[in-house]
Amino acid sequence: MEVIELNSKKEKPTKGKILLTGKIRNESPLIIGTGKGDAVDTEVILNEKGQPYIPATSFAGALKHHLENEYETAEIVTSVFGSGNLQSIMIVDDLYPLDAPVVTTRDGIKINRLTGIVEAKKKYDYELVEKGSEFNLRIELTIRDGEEDIESSVFSLLATVVDELESGAISIGAMGSKGFGKITISEVKAYRFVFPEDGRKWLKYLANGLTEDSNHLSVNLKEYPKLEKRNNLLLDIDAVFEIKNSLMIGSSIVESGEDEDKDPDKTALTSREQFVLSGTALKGAIRDRAVRIHNTLSGKNVSANEDPEDIKELFGWVDEEGKDSYKSKSRVRVTESYINKNTVHHERQPRIKIDRFTGGVIGGALFETEPIWHKEEKIKVKIQVKKQKDRDSFWEVGLMLLVLKDLWNADLPVGGEKSIGRGLLVGRRARIRVDGREFEIEENEKGTLDIKGDRDIMEKYVSKFLEHVGRQKHAQN
């Protein structure tokens, strides 16, 4: 006798249940917003207890999108997640926090490339969940009568998902291309219930949760083959930098009563007691320099505030004014970098504002900032570029190598207060992987570079970019 009742006469009898549990941890800031709020432009979504959480729809959507884009999934993703008139066999619970997530606010700006200053009415702020919080994960899958043959494929899909989560390859929420929303998994457990023999055990689980009696139902996902992965990654750069002098990724100071006079006007951004080189600042600097290089070599106006069409496609673009329906998702992804406070100096610097006409100090214009200064820090930077769909092109690699060169040689400032020399980085070593090829660059004791890999191939990538912009220049003429 079946212990699972049917919800409708048309639904097939349940022949088994697969259960996956674990802990999800956000390794970078997480933004799952509810839209514009009263105090900030984007508020973090909260549950009935006022806690940030990850909605099941967001989590399941991120999994499906990642699998469809990165793997040869055949029909298994459709079978598991559903599509059109096909019902999903998967139920994901909302992911509630297991600790007390820290919610903070960051602000962003849009820089006018022509003037180099913030565009009017383009400042915005948003809430985020700081990195390091844990959330519960529970996924239930139903195997129905006549569908037992997909069970092995379901376990392969779960094994693939767990492997991707363990490596931090899946992001969720907003600003994923700027390093936000990176999640990992731990304490993974998988169970298989077969009906009718395991019916009572399933009911016991529903009543009391998983116990030691459930251990014999566990499944080792590592025994199942992973899905076949596509080669979608064109460029992968892992580099280590040092600060040349000082760095200011600004964080607004909130007035704090009697101590407000002691607070500096601006301090360096922190997260979980670490300083941050934010993904938004890094990607913004990279994009700006990519545009300048592109415009210079293609003969366009170097200071034009409008990005070329191929740069829009590469870095992503949407018309904020709603005049153009064209949208492009970024193929460039960077990560946030975290800097141990013990590896840098951080001290205040008083500054004044000078009247350019008289050369004297403007009254009441004394202010203080607190940047971080070079000591013994090693800042890890990761930059990735995905392939353009249905096209084989390497011009993007050549462009990004030129950008990396400027960043490496302290010629591309990142963050604020660039006009007084802040934000310059110095490259120390880098590993560059391009569609299966690998190169390594490292500064030796003499101050010169040791390069492992075929230099001629790297030059060819730059030549590909020069040919690309050359064709555009020729088309203009």
RODO-2510 file (C-alpha; in nm, 4 decimals, decimal comma):
residues 477
     n   res          X          Y          Z
     1     m     0,0000     0,0000     0,0000
     2     e     0,1325     0,3446    -0,0967
     3     v     0,2013     0,5716     0,1994
     4     i     0,2118     0,8861    -0,0144
     5     e    -0,1298     1,0097    -0,1166
     6     l    -0,1837     1,1540    -0,4609
     7     n    -0,2614     1,5235    -0,4955
     8     s    -0,4759     1,4577    -0,7992
     9     k    -0,5941     1,1659    -1,0072
    10     k    -0,3788     1,2784    -1,2983
    11     e    -0,0536     1,2823    -1,1004
    12     k     0,1642     0,9746    -1,1171
    13     p     0,2292     0,7854    -0,7898
    14     t     0,5451     0,8813    -0,6051
    15     k     0,8081     0,6078    -0,6237
    16     g     1,0874     0,7805    -0,4361
    17     k     1,2312     1,0930    -0,2776
    18     i     1,5810     1,2401    -0,3013
    19     l     1,6910     1,4817    -0,0322
    20     l     1,9919     1,7164    -0,0383
    21     t     2,0910     1,9279     0,2633
    22     g     2,3835     2,1533     0,3451
    23     k     2,4999     2,4972     0,4529
    24     i     2,5351     2,7809     0,2042
    25     r     2,7859     3,0559     0,2834
    26     n     2,8168     3,3843     0,0963
    27     e     3,1857     3,4403     0,0288
    28     s     3,1273     3,7922    -0,1033
    29     p     2,8591     4,0574    -0,0481
    30     l     2,5091     3,9419    -0,1338
    31     i     2,2374     4,1596    -0,2845
    32     i     1,8881     4,0207    -0,3232
    33     g     1,6826     4,3359    -0,3222
    34     t     1,3185     4,4311    -0,2928
    35     g     1,3431     4,7418    -0,5076
    36     k     1,3709     5,1044    -0,4036
    37     g     1,3322     5,1646    -0,0312
    38     d     1,2562     5,4676     0,1815
    39     a     1,6147     5,5193     0,3021
    40     v     1,8228     5,3626     0,0238
    41     d     1,7783     5,2933    -0,3470
    42     t     1,7873     4,9152    -0,3010
    43     e     1,6855     4,7346     0,0189
    44     v     1,7816     4,3772     0,1074
    45     i     1,4889     4,1347     0,1205
    46     l     1,3915     4,0304     0,4762
    47     n     1,1828     3,7465     0,6160
    48     e     0,9016     3,7761     0,8695
    49     k     1,1583     3,7984     1,1514
    50     g     1,3390     4,0899     0,9884
    51     q     1,6339     3,8712     0,8820
    52     p     1,7965     3,8670     0,5372
    53     y     1,7395     3,5388     0,3549
    54     i     1,7796     3,3803     0,0121
    55     p     1,4424     3,3154    -0,1570
    56     a     1,4041     2,9693    -0,3064
    57     t     1,3161     3,1260    -0,6414
    58     s     1,6459     3,3151    -0,6522
    59     f     1,8515     3,0106    -0,5549
    60     a     1,6786     2,7693    -0,7957
    61     g     1,6943     3,0268    -1,0754
    62     a     2,0684     3,0751    -1,0236
    63     l     2,1277     2,6978    -1,0351
    64     k     1,9230     2,6523    -1,3520
    65     h     2,0858     2,9464    -1,5282
    66     h     2,4364     2,8255    -1,4375
    67     l     2,3742     2,4685    -1,5509
    68     e     2,2148     2,5742    -1,8811
    69     n     2,5012     2,8096    -1,9625
    70     e     2,7983     2,6073    -1,8408
    71     y     2,7029     2,2432    -1,9078
    72     e     2,5781     2,0096    -2,1771
    73     t     2,2642     1,9309    -1,9798
    74     a     2,0575     1,7539    -2,2464
    75     e     1,7077     1,7029    -2,0997
    76     i     1,7936     1,6541    -1,7329
    77     v     1,7701     2,0241    -1,6384
    78     t     1,4267     2,0458    -1,8001
    79     s     1,3191     1,7289    -1,6182
    80     v     1,4380     1,8582    -1,2799
    81     f     1,3486     2,2279    -1,3013
    82     g     1,0460     2,1990    -1,5282
    83     s     0,9611     2,3958    -1,8388
    84     g     0,6369     2,5109    -1,9966
    85     n     0,3784     2,2434    -1,9249
    86     l     0,6312     2,0105    -1,7621
    87     q     0,6098     2,0153    -1,3827
    88     s     0,9312     2,0482    -1,1851
    89     i     1,0300     1,7504    -0,9701
    90     m     1,2332     1,9755    -0,7374
    91     i     1,1251     2,1687    -0,4290
    92     v     1,3698     2,4177    -0,2763
    93     d     1,3026     2,5714     0,0637
    94     d     1,3772     2,9376     0,1281
    95     l     1,7309     2,9603     0,2661
    96     y     1,7050     3,1097     0,6149
    97     p     2,0135     3,2334     0,8010
    98     l     2,1854     3,0167     1,0606
    99     d     2,3558     3,3168     1,2229
   100     a     2,2972     3,6908     1,2388
   101     p     2,3807     3,8327     0,8941
   102     v     2,5366     4,1775     0,8893
   103     v     2,3562     4,4246     0,6615
   104     t     2,5493     4,7339     0,5548
   105     t     2,5067     5,0086     0,2986
   106     r     2,7401     5,1008     0,0167
   107     d     2,7104     5,3818    -0,2313
   108     g     2,7978     5,4035    -0,5958
   109     i     2,8582     5,6763    -0,8487
   110     k     2,8744     5,7199    -1,2232
   111     i     3,1798     5,8998    -1,3603
   112     n     3,1553     6,1155    -1,6692
   113     r     3,4466     6,0042    -1,8867
   114     l     3,4690     6,3455    -2,0524
   115     t     3,5070     6,5463    -1,7305
   116     g     3,6324     6,2786    -1,4908
   117     i     3,3822     6,3846    -1,2225
   118     v     3,0608     6,2377    -1,0869
   119     e     2,7581     6,2871    -1,3098
   120     a     2,4759     6,4871    -1,1547
   121     k     2,2013     6,2792    -0,9906
   122     k     2,3951     5,9580    -1,0614
   123     k     2,4848     5,8751    -0,7018
   124     y     2,2996     5,5783    -0,5546
   125     d     2,3191     5,3566    -0,2485
   126     y     2,2218     4,9988    -0,1797
   127     e     2,2027     4,7521     0,1062
   128     l     2,3948     4,4262     0,1032
   129     v     2,4569     4,1264     0,3273
   130     e     2,8231     4,1211     0,4247
   131     k     3,0252     3,8126     0,3374
   132     g     3,0534     3,5274     0,5854
   133     s     2,6906     3,4436     0,6705
   134     e     2,5521     3,0889     0,6543
   135     f     2,2104     2,9767     0,5327
   136     n     2,0361     2,6427     0,5525
   137     l     1,9785     2,4469     0,2314
   138     r     1,7146     2,1822     0,1727
   139     i     1,6292     2,0438    -0,1700
   140     e     1,3684     1,7713    -0,2203
   141     l     1,3200     1,5868    -0,5494
   142     t     1,0324     1,3528    -0,6333
   143     i     1,0811     1,0473    -0,8532
   144     r     0,7428     0,9418    -0,9907
   145     d     0,6182     0,6102    -1,1232
   146     g     0,7706     0,5378    -1,4637
   147     e     1,0486     0,7951    -1,4200
   148     e     1,2935     0,5768    -1,2306
   149     d     1,5301     0,5804    -1,5293
   150     i     1,6195     0,9472    -1,4673
   151     e     1,7308     0,8838    -1,1091
   152     s     2,0951     0,8305    -1,2022
   153     s     2,0931     1,1513    -1,4101
   154     v     1,9389     1,3402    -1,1179
   155     f     2,2241     1,2281    -0,8919
   156     s     2,4757     1,3345    -1,1603
   157     l     2,3097     1,6761    -1,1736
   158     l     2,3230     1,7078    -0,7940
   159     a     2,6869     1,5971    -0,7917
   160     t     2,7626     1,8673    -1,0501
   161     v     2,5775     2,1350    -0,8520
   162     v     2,7621     2,0453    -0,5310
   163     d     3,0966     2,0455    -0,7108
   164     e     3,0294     2,3901    -0,8592
   165     l     2,9129     2,5267    -0,5256
   166     e     3,2168     2,3886    -0,3445
   167     s     3,4446     2,5659    -0,5931
   168     g     3,2553     2,8954    -0,5630
   169     a     3,1623     2,8977    -0,9318
   170     i     2,7974     2,9935    -0,8778
   171     s     2,6815     3,3458    -0,7956
   172     i     2,3401     3,4620    -0,6859
   173     g     2,1720     3,7996    -0,6698
   174     a     2,2775     4,1313    -0,8216
   175     m     2,6201     4,2508    -0,9411
   176     g     2,7572     3,9026    -0,9998
   177     s     3,0003     4,0306    -1,2644
   178     k     3,1446     4,2692    -1,0028
   179     g     3,2244     3,9919    -0,7567
   180     f     2,9027     3,9935    -0,5552
   181     g     2,6914     3,6908    -0,4633
   182     k     2,9618     3,4218    -0,4643
   183     i     2,8357     3,1261    -0,2593
   184     t     2,9870     2,7986    -0,1399
   185     i     2,8450     2,4878     0,0253
   186     s     2,9547     2,2715     0,3189
   187     e     2,8236     1,9794     0,5260
   188     v     2,6566     1,8262     0,2207
   189     k     2,4346     1,5240     0,2756
   190     a     2,2214     1,3361     0,0234
   191     y     1,9538     1,0747     0,0957
   192     r     1,7405     0,8414    -0,1128
   193     f     1,4004     0,7104    -0,0062
   194     v     1,2343     0,4336    -0,2109
   195     f     0,8613     0,3750    -0,1719
   196     p     0,6796     0,1839    -0,0387
   197     e     0,9564     0,0207     0,1700
   198     d     1,0938     0,3538     0,2980
   199     g     0,7533     0,5134     0,3460
   200     r     0,7568     0,5012     0,7251
   201     k     1,1106     0,6375     0,7343
   202     w     1,0007     0,9294     0,5178
   203     l     0,7078     1,0062     0,7475
   204     k     0,9431     0,9846     1,0445
   205     y     1,1738     1,2309     0,8741
   206     l     0,8854     1,4692     0,8094
   207     a     0,7889     1,4514     1,1765
   208     n     1,1305     1,4616     1,3449
   209     g     1,3846     1,5604     1,0815
   210     l     1,6970     1,3666     0,9923
   211     t     1,8391     1,1457     1,2678
   212     e     2,1136     0,8877     1,2967
   213     d     1,8595     0,6316     1,1740
   214     s     1,8731     0,8061     0,8355
   215     n     2,2430     0,7344     0,7775
   216     h     2,1783     0,4085     0,5937
   217     l     1,9718     0,6066     0,3411
   218     s     2,2638     0,8349     0,2542
   219     v     2,4073     0,8571    -0,0971
   220     n     2,7686     0,9351    -0,1898
   221     l     2,7370     1,1872    -0,4716
   222     k     3,1070     1,1550    -0,5571
   223     e     3,0291     0,8128    -0,7032
   224     y     2,8236     0,9703    -0,9817
   225     p     2,9771     1,1230    -1,2970
   226     k     2,9484     1,4981    -1,3421
   227     l     2,7667     1,6533    -1,6361
   228     e     2,9813     1,7475    -1,9352
   229     k     3,1067     2,1033    -1,9050
   230     r     3,1266     2,3484    -2,1923
   231     n     3,4435     2,5461    -2,2573
   232     n     3,2896     2,8911    -2,2123
   233     l     3,5851     3,0662    -2,0473
   234     l     3,8051     3,2650    -2,2831
   235     l     4,0397     3,4421    -2,0398
   236     d     4,1224     3,3842    -1,6727
   237     i     4,3686     3,6124    -1,4920
   238     d     4,4863     3,5572    -1,1342
   239     a     4,7213     3,8377    -1,0325
   240     v     4,8858     3,9675    -0,7164
   241     f     4,9421     4,3389    -0,6632
   242     e     5,0816     4,5748    -0,4028
   243     i     4,9746     4,9317    -0,3327
   244     k     5,2265     5,1786    -0,4751
   245     n     5,1517     5,4433    -0,2125
   246     s     4,7922     5,4637    -0,0846
   247     l     4,4460     5,3377    -0,1715
   248     m     4,1052     5,4869    -0,0990
   249     i     3,7936     5,2841    -0,1705
   250     g     3,5643     5,5216     0,0152
   251     s     3,3150     5,4376     0,2859
   252     s     3,0800     5,7096     0,4088
   253     i     3,1005     5,7862     0,7797
   254     v     2,7783     5,7852     0,9802
   255     e     2,7645     6,0531     1,2463
   256     s     2,7974     5,9009     1,5915
   257     g     2,6821     6,1465     1,8547
   258     e     2,9525     6,2856     2,0792
   259     d     3,2262     6,1105     1,8826
   260     e     3,1311     6,2607     1,5476
   261     d     3,3962     6,5361     1,5733
   262     k     3,6629     6,2670     1,6054
   263     d     3,5581     6,0784     1,2939
   264     p     3,7391     6,1402     0,9652
   265     d     3,5265     6,2603     0,6749
   266     k     3,5997     5,9456     0,4754
   267     t     3,7572     5,6097     0,5581
   268     a     3,8581     5,3061     0,3552
   269     l     3,5861     5,0490     0,2920
   270     t     3,5865     4,7465     0,5258
   271     s     3,4050     4,4141     0,5453
   272     r     3,4293     4,1704     0,8366
   273     e     3,7342     4,3537     0,9777
   274     q     3,9162     4,3507     0,6428
   275     f     3,9799     4,6330     0,3991
   276     v     3,8183     4,5917     0,0587
   277     l     3,9209     4,6595    -0,2982
   278     s     3,5652     4,6469    -0,4261
   279     g     3,4658     4,4749    -0,7477
   280     t     3,2659     4,7811    -0,8497
   281     a     3,5723     5,0079    -0,8275
   282     l     3,8008     4,7596    -1,0037
   283     k     3,5632     4,6819    -1,2883
   284     g     3,4828     5,0496    -1,3349
   285     a     3,8519     5,1325    -1,3708
   286     i     3,9102     4,8410    -1,6096
   287     r     3,6161     4,9386    -1,8282
   288     d     3,7199     5,3028    -1,8423
   289     r     4,0740     5,2137    -1,9492
   290     a     3,9470     4,9585    -2,2038
   291     v     3,7344     5,2303    -2,3637
   292     r     4,0278     5,4732    -2,3762
   293     i     4,2577     5,2145    -2,5354
   294     h     3,9892     5,1170    -2,7854
   295     n     3,9088     5,4761    -2,8795
   296     t     4,2758     5,5735    -2,9095
   297     l     4,3650     5,2884    -3,1445
   298     s     4,0455     5,3085    -3,3482
   299     g     4,0809     5,6822    -3,4039
   300     k     3,7717     5,7864    -3,2117
   301     n     3,7486     6,0710    -2,9610
   302     v     3,9597     5,9496    -2,6684
   303     s     3,7444     6,1366    -2,4152
   304     a     3,4072     6,0389    -2,5628
   305     n     3,1553     5,9596    -2,2911
   306     e     2,9782     5,7023    -2,5088
   307     d     3,1183     5,3475    -2,5146
   308     p     3,1829     5,1748    -2,8501
   309     e     2,9310     4,9054    -2,9392
   310     d     3,1749     4,6147    -2,8969
   311     i     3,2764     4,7456    -2,5532
   312     k     2,9087     4,7563    -2,4563
   313     e     2,8743     4,3948    -2,5633
   314     l     3,1885     4,2943    -2,3721
   315     f     3,1296     4,4779    -2,0453
   316     g     2,7503     4,4846    -2,0515
   317     w     2,5150     4,7728    -2,1148
   318     v     2,1596     4,8859    -2,0589
   319     d     1,9995     5,2154    -2,1540
   320     e     1,9165     5,3781    -1,8216
   321     e     1,7019     5,6414    -1,9922
   322     g     1,4829     5,3836    -2,1639
   323     k     1,5416     5,5157    -2,5159
   324     d     1,6940     5,1925    -2,6426
   325     s     1,5656     4,8413    -2,5709
   326     y     1,9075     4,6863    -2,6415
   327     k     2,0645     4,5149    -2,3415
   328     s     2,3880     4,3228    -2,3053
   329     k     2,5031     4,1113    -2,0131
   330     s     2,8665     4,1554    -1,9149
   331     r     3,1144     3,8905    -2,0253
   332     v     3,3798     4,0396    -1,7964
   333     r     3,3771     3,9328    -1,4339
   334     v     3,5988     4,0470    -1,1473
   335     t     3,6115     3,9533    -0,7804
   336     e     3,6324     4,1615    -0,4666
   337     s     3,9735     4,1613    -0,2956
   338     y     4,0093     4,1522     0,0821
   339     i     4,3129     4,2981     0,2559
   340     n     4,4187     4,1987     0,6073
   341     k     4,4362     4,5073     0,8294
   342     n     4,7709     4,3962     0,9726
   343     t     4,9349     4,4058     0,6302
   344     v     4,8739     4,7770     0,5625
   345     h     4,9083     5,1097     0,7394
   346     h     4,5882     5,3047     0,7909
   347     e     4,6155     5,6540     0,9295
   348     r     4,4422     5,9860     0,8867
   349     q     4,5624     6,2562     0,6561
   350     p     4,4379     6,6155     0,7069
   351     r     4,3731     6,8033     0,3847
   352     i     4,2806     7,1577     0,2883
   353     k     4,1137     7,3220    -0,0086
   354     i     4,3056     7,5938    -0,1921
   355     d     4,1461     7,8955    -0,3598
   356     r     4,2921     7,8819    -0,7108
   357     f     4,2573     8,2578    -0,7565
   358     t     4,4316     8,3739    -0,4382
   359     g     4,6419     8,0680    -0,3629
   360     g     4,5202     8,0788    -0,0021
   361     v     4,3325     7,8268     0,2065
   362     i     3,9531     7,8396     0,1792
   363     g     3,8043     7,8932     0,5234
   364     g     3,6119     7,6014     0,6729
   365     a     3,7390     7,3613     0,4070
   366     l     3,9625     7,1506     0,6312
   367     f     3,8803     6,7800     0,6118
   368     e     4,0354     6,4432     0,6930
   369     t     4,0529     6,1149     0,5068
   370     e     4,1846     5,7792     0,6237
   371     p     4,3181     5,5756     0,3303
   372     i     4,5279     5,2613     0,3550
   373     w     4,9012     5,2773     0,2847
   374     h     5,1501     5,0269     0,1475
   375     k     5,3206     4,7968     0,3964
   376     e     5,3357     4,4255     0,3178
   377     e     4,9971     4,3595     0,1584
   378     k     4,9344     4,1143    -0,1254
   379     i     4,6146     4,2009    -0,3098
   380     k     4,4721     3,9133    -0,5126
   381     v     4,2825     4,0168    -0,8236
   382     k     4,0821     3,7841    -1,0486
   383     i     3,9537     3,8854    -1,3923
   384     q     3,7607     3,6545    -1,6244
   385     v     3,6199     3,6962    -1,9737
   386     k     3,3649     3,4554    -2,1168
   387     k     3,3527     3,3660    -2,4837
   388     q     3,1133     3,5432    -2,7126
   389     k     2,8360     3,3032    -2,8045
   390     d     2,8761     3,1310    -3,1421
   391     r     3,1942     3,3256    -3,2200
   392     d     3,5650     3,2510    -3,1970
   393     s     3,7439     3,5782    -3,1289
   394     f     4,0524     3,6731    -2,9305
   395     w     4,0496     4,0511    -2,9658
   396     e     3,9094     4,0727    -2,6125
   397     v     4,2193     3,8937    -2,4824
   398     g     4,4505     4,1450    -2,6471
   399     l     4,2503     4,4355    -2,5040
   400     m     4,2518     4,2922    -2,1511
   401     l     4,6267     4,2230    -2,1712
   402     l     4,6824     4,5909    -2,2513
   403     v     4,4621     4,6888    -1,9569
   404     l     4,6525     4,4471    -1,7320
   405     k     4,9781     4,6055    -1,8470
   406     d     4,8578     4,9495    -1,7367
   407     l     4,7314     4,8139    -1,4054
   408     w     5,0601     4,6266    -1,3508
   409     n     5,2750     4,9343    -1,4229
   410     a     5,0877     5,1669    -1,1830
   411     d     4,9309     5,3554    -1,4734
   412     l     4,5659     5,2719    -1,3950
   413     p     4,4373     5,4157    -1,0647
   414     v     4,1512     5,2433    -0,8821
   415     g     3,9152     5,4042    -0,6336
   416     g     3,8940     5,7622    -0,5127
   417     e     4,1295     6,0591    -0,4747
   418     k     4,3164     5,9715    -0,7936
   419     s     4,4158     6,3349    -0,8444
   420     i     4,6529     6,3172    -0,5463
   421     g     4,8142     5,9899    -0,6509
   422     r     4,6014     5,7343    -0,4693
   423     g     4,4839     5,4038    -0,6120
   424     l     4,7931     5,2980    -0,8063
   425     l     4,8852     4,9287    -0,7911
   426     v     5,2096     4,7510    -0,8780
   427     g     5,2016     4,4018    -1,0259
   428     r     5,4067     4,1252    -0,8662
   429     r     5,2916     3,8043    -1,0339
   430     a     5,0134     3,6816    -1,2581
   431     r     4,8869     3,3592    -1,4061
   432     i     4,7042     3,4030    -1,7365
   433     r     4,5004     3,1239    -1,8967
   434     v     4,3620     3,1696    -2,2471
   435     d     4,1425     2,8966    -2,3934
   436     g     4,3674     2,6154    -2,2674
   437     r     4,7022     2,7966    -2,2893
   438     e     4,8769     2,9184    -1,9737
   439     f     5,1271     3,1968    -1,9124
   440     e     5,2980     3,3174    -1,5945
   441     i     5,4498     3,6579    -1,5239
   442     e     5,6528     3,7345    -1,2123
   443     e     5,8830     4,0148    -1,1068
   444     n     6,2277     3,8845    -1,0078
   445     e     6,4798     4,0261    -0,7622
   446     k     6,6348     4,2451    -1,0313
   447     g     6,3034     4,4166    -1,0973
   448     t     6,2616     4,2609    -1,4418
   449     l     5,9925     4,0165    -1,5486
   450     d     6,0216     3,6402    -1,5802
   451     i     5,7652     3,5150    -1,8328
   452     k     5,6717     3,1492    -1,8726
   453     g     5,4864     3,0670    -2,1902
   454     d     5,5096     3,1599    -2,5546
   455     r     5,5548     3,5383    -2,5753
   456     d     5,4787     3,5342    -2,9472
   457     i     5,1334     3,3938    -2,8733
   458     m     5,0661     3,6785    -2,6301
   459     e     5,1754     3,9275    -2,8952
   460     k     4,9353     3,7625    -3,1397
   461     y     4,6465     3,8269    -2,9004
   462     v     4,7344     4,1961    -2,8972
   463     s     4,7621     4,1876    -3,2765
   464     k     4,4114     4,0408    -3,2928
   465     f     4,2847     4,3424    -3,1013
   466     l     4,4767     4,5841    -3,3251
   467     e     4,3257     4,4161    -3,6317
   468     h     3,9811     4,4415    -3,4722
   469     v     3,9992     4,8170    -3,4068
   470     g     4,1819     4,8664    -3,7382
   471     r     3,8839     4,7255    -3,9265
   472     q     3,6574     4,9637    -3,7374
   473     k     3,8871     5,2579    -3,8166
   474     h     3,8873     5,1607    -4,1827
   475     a     3,5081     5,1351    -4,1824
   476     q     3,4815     5,4887    -4,0392
   477     n     3,7016     5,6284    -4,3127
***
